Amino acid sequence: MTRFIELVFQGLGTGSYYALLAVGFVIIYKATRIISFAQPALMVTGACFVVAFATDRGWNFYLAVLLAMGCTAVVALIIERVALRPMVGKPVFVVAIITIGIDVAIRVFVNRFLGADVRSISDPWKLGGVSVGGVRIQQRHLAMMIATAVVVTALFAFFKYSRAGLAMRATAADQETALSNGVSVGTVFALSWALAGALAALAGTFVAAGANVNQETWTVALKALPAIIVGGLDSVGGAVVGGLLIGVVESLMGGYQAEHLPWLGSNFDIVSPYVVMLVVLLVRPYGLFGTPEIERV
């Protein structure tokens, strides 16, 4: 039982940065109806900013994380303004392909900074842990869960109580109606990209804190796609639940699969998020918390 609880906490820690990435995907989708495939590159960019500030320059780690989030938000704003704003009104498929190109271009630039070596991030949690009732929990997993809970709570408060948040909710509900009521949809688009960029940077910090940064770090962000499909493409809360669920499933599969399901082969935990996604799609095509689209024919 102790091992099971430890694996669950490990999964919740890992699922925390899946959740942050998934929330970024959902925020952009709700505002623009576009799935941004540039999130993996923004995640690595944020991690590289932390490396540059905290490791290379020796600045305070928490200050470096905040600066990295701000810098990545600016990068996302530039992407939205330069590459995507002129594409407003174009087919969604075309814009999605453009985000893939942006992702590749940014990663090429970032890889020049990383080089061939693994870059270490200066984090205050290390790999130590705390024991609670005989259950050992890594400090970085606790930090991930707490930070994600704080950020998600702040986002929900922002969307519910702030004028900008209400404008984003209105735009997500109906862009034309929002425009007719004086909402600047262009500003909402830019803000959604900035928020997604900042969340990606925070997620990248957590990813790097556990495994450093290299040219393959971006692949971690791909597991946020099953998270948003499982939770629902238009649900911020669903993105959080989906990210945590994917993290827990992956952790449990990694801990028990070789012992109880050896016939699945090695490293099946890498595939397990996509298996969960397929199962959910078969049962609920719009995700656990997604809104079914009803069209009159």
N, C-alpha and C positions, 0 to 999 in steps of 0.2 A: 504493500500500500504506500509506503514511504517513497519508493521509486516512482510510482504512478504520480503522486502529488508533485514530486520534483520535476518530472517530465511535463506535467501540466503547466507549472510555473515557467519552465523553460520555453514552452510553446507560447504562453501568453507574452513573454518578453519578446520573442521573435515576431509574434503576430502583431506586436505594437508598431513596429516600423512598417509591416505590411499594411496595417490600418492607416497610418499616416499617409503613405503613398496612395492608398485606395481613396482616401478622403480627397486628396488632390485631384485624382482622376474625376471623381464625382462632381467636385465643385466646378471644374471646367466644363464637364458635360452638361450639368444643369443650366449653366449660364449660356453656353454656346451651341449645345447639341453636338459637340465634337469630342471624340475620344482622343486625348493627347498622348501620342506615343513618344513624346519628348521627355516624359517624366523620368525614365531611367538615366538619361543624360543629365538632367537637372539634379538628380540625387547624387551622382558622382561629382558633379560640379560643386555642390554644397560641401561634400566630404573633402574635396581638394582645397576649398577655401579654409576649412578648419585646419587641415594639415599645414597650409601656408601660414596661417595666423598663429596657431597654438604650437606646432612642432618646429617649423622653420624659424619663426620669429620669437618664440617663447612667451607669447602673450597669455594672459589668463584664459583658461579653457572655456569658461562660461561666456566671457566676453567674445571669444573667438567664435563660439557657436552662434551668438546673436548677430555678430557681424556677417558671418557666413550666410545666415538666413536672409539678412537684408540684401547682401550682394547677389544671392541667387534669385531673390525676388526681382531685383533690377534686371538681371539677365532674362528672366521670364517676361518681364514687361517689354524689353527690347524685342524679344521674339514675337510677342503678340502684335506690337506696333509695326514692325518692319515686315514680317513674313506673313502674318495671318490677318491683320486688319484689311489689307487690300483684297483678301479672298472672301470677304463677307458677301453672302448671297450665292456663292459658288456651291456646287454639289459637295455634300459632306464627305463623300469618298475621296474627292480630290484633296480636300483640306487635311484629311487624316493621313494621306500619303505624304503631304508636305511635312507634317509633324514627324513622320518617320525619317525623312531626309534631314530635318533639323536635328533629330536625335543622333544620327550618324555623324553629321558635321561637328556637333559639339563634342562628341566623344573622341573624334580624331584630334581636336584641339586639346582636350583635357589629357589624352594619352601622351601627348608631347610633354606635358608637365610631369606626369607620373613616371614616364620612362619605363624601362624594363624591370625595375626593381619594385618590391613591395614597399609602400610608404606607410609608416606607422603614424597613428593619430594619438595625440597626447590626451588620454582620458583619465579622469580622477577615480574611476571605479575599479580598474584593473580586472582581474579574474577572481577576486576574492568573493566570499559569500558570507551569509549570516544563517544561523540555525534557528529555526522556529519549531519547537516540539519535535526535534529530531529530523526535521526536513531542512535540507540545505538549499538555499536559494542564492544564486549569484547576484552580487550587488548591481551589476549592469542591467540584469533583467528587472530588478526592482526599479531602477532609475528609468528604464524604458517604459514600464507600466505607469509609473507616477507621472512622468512627463507627458505621455500620451493622454492620460486621464485629464490632466490640467489643460492641455491644448484643446482637446475635443470639447471640454466643458466651456472653455473660453469661446470657441467657435460657435457653439449653440447659443450662448449668450449674445454674441455679436450678431448672429442672424436674426435673433428674436427681438433685440432691444435697440440696436443702432440703426440710424437712417440708412447707412450704406448696406447693412445686412438686409433690411427690409427691401431696399431697391434690388438687391441680388435675388431675393425670394420672388419679388414681383416679375423680374425678368425671366427667372426660371419657369414661372407659371405661364406667362404669355408675353413675348417680346413686344408685339404690336400694342397691346393694352398698356404695357409699362411705358412705352414711348408716348402714347397719347396722354399719359398722366404726368409727363414731365421728367421721367427717369432717363438719365443718360446711359443708354445701353452700351455705348462704347466704353464708358468709364467702368461699367460693370464687367465687361469682358476683360479689361486690363486688370481690374482688381482680382478677378477670379484667377488669372494667370499668376499674379504676384503671390496670392495666398498659396496656390499650388506649388510655386517655386520655393517658398519658405518652408512649407511642410516637407517637400522633397529633401531640402538641405538638412532638416532635423533628422529625417529618416536616414539619410546618408551618414550622418554623424554616428547614429546608433549601429548601423551596419559596420562601419569602419572600426568602431570601438571593440567589436567582437572579432573581426577578422582582418583588420588593416585595410588599405586601399590598394588596388591594382587594376590592371586593364580589364579584368573580368568581373569587377564588382557590380557593374551595371545589370548583370543577369539576375541579381537578387530582386530587382524591381519587377521582373516579369511575373513573379508570384503574386503581385498585387492585382493582376488581371483576373485570376480566379477569385480573388477576394471581392472585387466589385461585381463580378457576375453572380457569385453566391449571395452577396448581400442585397444586390439590386443596383442597377446602373444609375438610378436617380435618387438614391437614398444615402444621405451622409451617415445616419445611424447604422444602416445596413452595411456600409463600407467598414465601419469599425467592427461590427459583429463578424462580418466575413473575414476580415484580416485576422482577428483573434482566433476564429474557428480554424482557418487554414494553418495558422501557426501551431495550434494545439494538435491538430491531426498530423502535421508533418513531424512534430516532436514525438508523439506516441508511436507513429509508424517507424521512426528511426530507432526508438528504444526497444520495441517489441517485435518488429517484423522478422528480423533474422532468427529469433528464437521460436516464434509461433507460426510464421508464414514463410519459411525459407524457400518454398517453391516459387515465390514471387521474384526471386533473384536479389542481388545486392543493390543498395541505393534506391530502393523503391520509394523511399520517403521523398525523393526529389520529384517523383511523378505523382505522388498522392494528392497534392493540391488540385491537379487537373482532373484526377478521377473524381474528387468531391465536386468539382465544377460540373462535370458531365452528369453526375447523378442528380444534382440540383436542377440542372437544365431540363432533364427528363421529367422531373416532377413539377417544378415551378419555373417555366421558361423565363419569367421576369425577375427571378431571384426571390430570396426569402422575404424581402421588404420592398421590392420594386413595385412600381405602379403599372398594372396591365394597361396596354393601349387598346382602346375600343374604337374601331373605325366603322362608320356606316357605309354599307355598299348598296 
